[in-house]
Each structure stands twice: as structure tokens, then as C-alpha cells.
Amino acid sequence: MGKLSLTQFVTLDGIYQAPGGPDEDRRGGFEHGGWAFPFDDDDFGAFVDEVFGRPAAFLLGRHTYEIFASYWPKQTDPANPIASQLNALPKYVVSRTLKSADWDPTTILSGDAVQEVAALKDRVDGEIQMHGSGGLARTLLAADLIDTLHLLVFPIVLGTGFRLFAEGAKPTAFRNIASRTTSKGISINTYEPAGRPEYGTFE
């Protein structure tokens, strides 16, 4: 049985939208695309290389899949660990609107997202990695299907945009199993779900 991990970039106010470029995702009139770029450094790159050294397969939402598919197939340097893994390994995209996928090997999962991903975890051995795909991530977090969350918090506030943990998110406790901070201030925390929150009083 596979384990599902999510690697997500967020701002201090929880925005995940369009970290990679100005035109990556302008939905809702978002004007802050590319906010992650100024924080790139060797520490950040080393963490990303570590993550991409582990996957057995990738799971993506439609929007993130289309962003990746427009760029990574053109990166053919065998020494690039990200491109090598993304281009070679199985990719699964959850979408009811995507009819075809030219980036091989890709499988479209067009049914109920929760059922499709639960079944995928049953039949894939190893780590299934999600990157970005915030809308799908919220659905799978609510269904308790994400086993590991790598949350990279960038020291910036944007004020608008899509949030990973929006109003109405399912109350969930997490256990921090690893932490580090890059030279430019990205706080990288790895969490595992720990059930429902516990409550008490300081009285």
C-alpha cells in the first residue's frame, strides 16, 4: 500500500496560489504570482532534491498538472532530478474535465476524488507525491488520505489568494516530525496527521 505525501508552498497567511510565476494562476484576479522566487537558495534546492529522490508516482490536480505538463517535458537534462522523475514516473491527474493527457505516462482519474485516491493508494507501492494542487489537497486532507505534509512557509504576507486551510477546514491535529529553516527564511516543517484536536483549559 502506498503512502501519500503533500509538498505545499504557503505564505504566512496561508496562500498557496501561483508561487512559481506571474501568469501561473491568475484566477480571482490574483496579482502576486511568483512570490516564491526571491527565496530560492541552496537550502531550498537541497530539500526539493531530497523530496524528488523518493517518489514512486505523482498525483496532481488538473490545474497543477497542466502547469507542470507545459514545462517539465521540455526539460530533458538527465542530471536534473526533478525533470527525470516527473518525466519517467507514473502520473495520476484527478479531473472530471480533462479528456486527454499527452505527457506520458499519465492516467486520468475521472471519478470521485476520494474514492479514486483511496484506490490508488491501495494499488501503488511506495510514496505517491502531490505537489501544489491545493484544491485537491483540501479534499484529501478532509478525507484523512494524506499521510505526510511537507509545509514550506515563506516569510511573506499577500492578503489575497487561495488558502490551503480555508474557513470550514476539518479540525485536525498534526505531529511535527522534522523542521528546518533555509538561509532566506523558509520554514520547512514535516507533519503527520495525529487525529482530531484535543481541548482543555488553562484555568
Kinemage of the C-alpha trace (Angstrom):
@kinemage 1
@onewidth
@group {chain A} dominant
@subgroup {mainchain}
@vectorlist {calphas} color= white
{ca met a 1} P 0.000 0.000 0.000
{ca gly a 2} L 1.262 3.435 -0.923
{ca lys a 3} L 1.734 6.488 1.282
{ca leu a 4} L 0.529 9.865 0.040
{ca ser a 5} L 2.658 12.943 0.736
{ca leu a 6} L 1.848 16.580 0.002
{ca thr a 7} L 4.521 19.224 -0.537
{ca gln a 8} L 2.923 22.642 -0.378
{ca phe a 9} L 4.341 26.173 -0.529
{ca val a 10} L 2.364 28.719 1.511
{ca thr a 11} L 2.761 32.294 2.683
{ca leu a 12} L 2.479 33.327 6.320
{ca asp a 13} L -1.215 33.999 5.714
{ca gly a 14} L -1.715 30.583 4.143
{ca ile a 15} L -1.817 31.494 0.436
{ca tyr a 16} L -0.665 28.749 -1.947
{ca gln a 17} L -1.729 30.314 -5.246
{ca ala a 18} L 0.836 30.807 -8.049
{ca pro a 19} L 4.165 30.613 -6.223
{ca gly a 20} L 6.107 29.937 -9.417
{ca gly a 21} L 5.384 32.825 -11.778
{ca pro a 22} L 3.221 35.883 -12.550
{ca asp a 23} L 0.985 34.054 -15.040
{ca glu a 24} L 0.883 30.690 -13.294
{ca asp a 25} L -2.601 31.206 -11.832
{ca arg a 26} L -4.472 34.495 -12.149
{ca arg a 27} L -7.846 33.120 -11.046
{ca gly a 28} L -9.800 35.598 -8.979
{ca gly a 29} L -7.671 38.452 -10.289
{ca phe a 30} L -4.617 37.248 -8.366
{ca glu a 31} L -1.707 39.636 -8.995
{ca his a 32} L 1.047 38.241 -6.772
{ca gly a 33} L 2.220 35.264 -8.852
{ca gly a 34} L 5.876 34.360 -8.497
{ca trp a 35} L 6.099 35.187 -4.796
{ca ala a 36} L 8.321 32.166 -4.008
{ca phe a 37} L 11.110 33.073 -6.447
{ca pro a 38} L 13.049 35.584 -4.265
{ca phe a 39} L 13.513 32.927 -1.572
{ca asp a 40} L 15.311 30.373 -3.727
{ca asp a 41} L 18.659 29.285 -2.272
{ca asp a 42} L 20.844 26.193 -1.842
{ca asp a 43} L 18.949 25.070 1.266
{ca phe a 44} L 15.627 25.204 -0.561
{ca gly a 45} L 17.074 23.396 -3.568
{ca ala a 46} L 18.556 20.662 -1.384
{ca phe a 47} L 15.189 19.984 0.239
{ca val a 48} L 13.417 19.805 -3.118
{ca asp a 49} L 16.063 17.392 -4.437
{ca glu a 50} L 15.545 15.205 -1.357
{ca val a 51} L 11.801 15.077 -1.936
{ca phe a 52} L 12.153 14.179 -5.610
{ca gly a 53} L 14.553 11.397 -4.742
{ca arg a 54} L 11.762 9.322 -3.165
{ca pro a 55} L 8.599 9.068 -5.302
{ca ala a 56} L 7.060 6.005 -6.855
{ca ala a 57} L 4.360 8.070 -8.580
{ca phe a 58} L 2.826 11.543 -8.691
{ca leu a 59} L -0.739 12.674 -8.003
{ca leu a 60} L -1.824 16.100 -9.245
{ca gly a 61} L -4.907 18.229 -9.605
{ca arg a 62} L -5.827 19.322 -13.112
{ca his a 63} L -4.556 22.888 -12.840
{ca thr a 64} L -1.170 21.907 -11.403
{ca tyr a 65} L -0.882 19.065 -13.906
{ca glu a 66} L -1.372 21.486 -16.803
{ca ile a 67} L 1.252 23.866 -15.394
{ca phe a 68} L 3.747 21.011 -14.988
{ca ala a 69} L 2.930 19.481 -18.379
{ca ser a 70} L 3.623 22.786 -20.142
{ca tyr a 71} L 7.156 22.944 -18.730
{ca trp a 72} L 8.730 19.715 -17.477
{ca pro a 73} L 8.538 17.576 -20.653
{ca lys a 74} L 10.802 20.171 -22.291
{ca gln a 75} L 13.468 19.682 -19.583
{ca thr a 76} L 15.494 16.739 -20.876
{ca asp a 77} L 18.768 17.008 -18.936
{ca pro a 78} L 19.204 13.564 -17.300
{ca ala a 79} L 21.111 15.235 -14.456
{ca asn a 80} L 18.016 17.220 -13.436
{ca pro a 81} L 16.500 15.134 -10.622
{ca ile a 82} L 13.095 16.827 -10.788
{ca ala a 83} L 12.659 16.534 -14.549
{ca ser a 84} L 13.953 12.973 -14.610
{ca gln a 85} L 11.425 11.800 -12.038
{ca leu a 86} L 8.466 13.767 -13.354
{ca asn a 87} L 9.019 12.664 -16.931
{ca ala a 88} L 9.655 8.998 -16.187
{ca leu a 89} L 7.351 8.046 -13.326
{ca pro a 90} L 3.585 7.380 -13.454
{ca lys a 91} L 1.464 10.476 -13.079
{ca tyr a 92} L -2.175 10.469 -11.988
{ca val a 93} L -4.327 13.540 -12.504
{ca val a 94} L -7.679 13.908 -10.773
{ca ser a 95} L -10.082 15.643 -13.142
{ca arg a 96} L -13.604 15.307 -14.461
{ca thr a 97} L -12.945 17.787 -17.286
{ca leu a 98} L -9.561 16.710 -18.680
{ca lys a 99} L -10.228 14.382 -21.616
{ca ser a 100} L -6.696 13.525 -22.711
{ca ala a 101} L -3.151 13.769 -21.395
{ca asp a 102} L -0.138 13.748 -23.726
{ca trp a 103} L 2.527 13.730 -21.001
{ca asp a 104} L 3.346 10.035 -20.703
{ca pro a 105} L 2.879 8.087 -18.558
{ca thr a 106} L -0.306 9.801 -17.285
{ca thr a 107} L -3.586 8.311 -16.111
{ca ile a 108} L -6.688 10.479 -15.679
{ca leu a 109} L -8.759 9.686 -12.595
{ca ser a 110} L -12.200 10.978 -13.528
{ca gly a 111} L -14.359 9.519 -10.769
{ca asp a 112} L -14.952 10.670 -7.205
{ca ala a 113} L -11.639 12.100 -5.991
{ca val a 114} L -11.701 10.467 -2.565
{ca gln a 115} L -12.590 7.034 -3.915
{ca glu a 116} L -10.084 7.272 -6.756
{ca val a 117} L -7.206 8.272 -4.487
{ca ala a 118} L -8.035 5.669 -1.841
{ca ala a 119} L -7.960 3.011 -4.556
{ca leu a 120} L -4.700 4.421 -5.951
{ca lys a 121} L -3.045 4.142 -2.537
{ca asp a 122} L -4.144 0.515 -2.356
{ca arg a 123} L -2.523 -0.458 -5.644
{ca val a 124} L 0.692 1.625 -5.687
{ca asp a 125} L 3.645 0.677 -3.507
{ca gly a 126} L 5.905 3.433 -2.230
{ca glu a 127} L 5.469 7.182 -1.919
{ca ile a 128} L 2.841 8.896 -4.039
{ca gln a 129} L 3.713 12.582 -4.144
{ca met a 130} L 1.415 15.565 -4.508
{ca his a 131} L 2.904 18.969 -5.278
{ca gly a 132} L 0.724 22.047 -5.081
{ca ser a 133} L -2.756 21.029 -6.227
{ca gly a 134} L -4.310 22.981 -3.380
{ca gly a 135} L -7.951 22.311 -4.209
{ca leu a 136} L -7.383 18.570 -4.394
{ca ala a 137} L -5.211 18.750 -1.284
{ca arg a 138} L -8.049 20.285 0.738
{ca thr a 139} L -10.384 17.479 -0.354
{ca leu a 140} L -7.891 14.760 0.537
{ca leu a 141} L -6.927 16.347 3.862
{ca ala a 142} L -10.614 16.393 4.811
{ca ala a 143} L -10.821 12.690 3.922
{ca asp a 144} L -7.707 11.838 6.003
{ca leu a 145} L -5.933 10.456 2.930
{ca ile a 146} L -2.696 12.453 3.184
{ca asp a 147} L -0.083 10.644 5.267
{ca thr a 148} L 2.686 13.255 5.278
{ca leu a 149} L 2.529 17.031 4.839
{ca his a 150} L 5.640 18.996 3.921
{ca leu a 151} L 4.592 22.583 4.591
{ca leu a 152} L 7.049 25.217 3.372
{ca val a 153} L 6.114 28.555 4.933
{ca phe a 154} L 7.583 31.568 3.164
{ca pro a 155} L 8.124 34.812 5.152
{ca ile a 156} L 5.667 36.913 3.178
{ca val a 157} L 2.027 38.022 3.530
{ca leu a 158} L -0.104 38.590 0.419
{ca gly a 159} L -3.585 39.206 1.804
{ca thr a 160} L -5.461 37.667 -1.134
{ca gly a 161} L -5.497 34.351 -2.937
{ca phe a 162} L -6.423 30.725 -2.372
{ca arg a 163} L -5.659 29.388 1.115
{ca leu a 164} L -4.739 25.813 1.922
{ca phe a 165} L -6.658 25.804 5.202
{ca ala a 166} L -9.706 27.885 4.414
{ca glu a 167} L -12.754 28.611 6.560
{ca gly a 168} L -14.512 25.339 7.324
{ca ala a 169} L -11.405 23.132 7.136
{ca lys a 170} L -11.742 19.851 9.046
{ca pro a 171} L -10.308 20.132 12.579
{ca thr a 172} L -7.157 18.008 12.507
{ca ala a 173} L -4.149 17.616 14.788
{ca phe a 174} L -0.685 17.089 13.337
{ca arg a 175} L 2.589 15.790 14.729
{ca asn a 176} L 5.752 17.647 13.682
{ca ile a 177} L 8.399 15.084 12.732
{ca ala a 178} L 11.031 17.346 11.122
{ca ser a 179} L 11.853 21.053 10.869
{ca arg a 180} L 14.486 23.225 9.265
{ca thr a 181} L 14.869 26.837 8.148
{ca thr a 182} L 16.585 27.954 4.952
{ca ser a 183} L 19.093 30.800 4.764
{ca lys a 184} L 16.370 33.035 3.306
{ca gly a 185} L 13.827 32.245 5.969
{ca ile a 186} L 11.612 29.490 4.564
{ca ser a 187} L 10.364 27.380 7.452
{ca ile a 188} L 10.167 23.767 6.265
{ca asn a 189} L 8.048 21.577 8.523
{ca thr a 190} L 7.055 17.966 8.014
{ca tyr a 191} L 3.877 16.760 9.708
{ca glu a 192} L 1.945 13.546 10.102
{ca pro a 193} L -1.772 13.553 10.960
{ca ala a 194} L -2.447 12.854 14.642
{ca gly a 195} L -6.219 12.511 14.749
{ca arg a 196} L -8.631 15.132 15.987
{ca pro a 197} L -7.562 18.101 18.153
{ca glu a 198} L -7.745 17.827 21.919
{ca tyr a 199} L -9.102 20.677 24.024
{ca gly a 200} L -8.622 21.871 27.572
{ca thr a 201} L -8.326 24.960 29.718
{ca phe a 202} L -5.545 26.890 31.466
{ca glu a 203} L -7.764 27.652 34.452
